[in-house]
Amino acid sequence: RKEVEQDPGPFNVPEGATVAFNCTYSNSASQSFFWYRQDCRKEPKLLMSVYSSGNEDGRFTAQLNRASQYISLLIRDSKLSDSATYLCVVNFRQSMNYGGSQGNLIFGKGTKLSVKP
Amino acid sequence: ETGVTQSPTHLIKTRGQQVTLRCSSQSGHNTVSWYQQALGQGPQFIFQYYREEENGRGNFPPRFSGLQFPNYSSELNVNALELDDSALYLCASSLGDRVHEQYFGPGTRLTVT
């Protein structure tokens, strides 16, 4: 089972549509949760962190359900510029021998969104 | 822009060769993480360097190795290249383990023929 699984996509929607992305993660000890956006042939960029209480940033709303190990992203009133691949990301921080910690990002495969006029 | 730079931007190598990729971290960041992103996949963690020491490693063979320098820039070395090593290689810099503040460079696209 993959550590982070996302809707396979792609999603093709008209401008103005509401789009929902779903993601599940397997490690219940995961500590931080994010949605990243990646444009074609570019690096991933942080879209938003995801908190247990849910959080909103303009047209974007993220939700986290720790009991179900489920993360979602909702985009309302989609724009042409929202076309990109959306990556669900979790972090699990490990304690290291020197007393510090190490954290790496675990990415899902991504879901491609195309918003059409 | 993130202030993280990578070189070269594109590279073509032959199977069996060795390659070195470079990353300059954002000013003030002491941690560099390297990721491999194959076509159609999400990035996969290779390893992380913190203050010039390897600070965790993903599921990659020993022919993937790295270095971090006193100025916190970093190198990724891959020996005995295989066709499946063709991918976008991303580095991300951060301060310590603040993963939520991990900024990615533009990547190096490696093609192995």
Interface residues (C-beta under 8 A of the other chain):
Chain A: V4 S32 F34 R41 K42 E43 P44 K45 L46 S49 L87 N91 R93 Q94 M96 G100 S101 Q102 G103 N104 L105 I106 F107 G108 K109 G110
Chain B: T2 S33 Y35 G40 Q41 G42 P43 Q44 F45 Q48 Y50 N55 G56 G58 L90 A92 G96 D97 V99 H100 Q102 F104 G105 P106 G107 R109
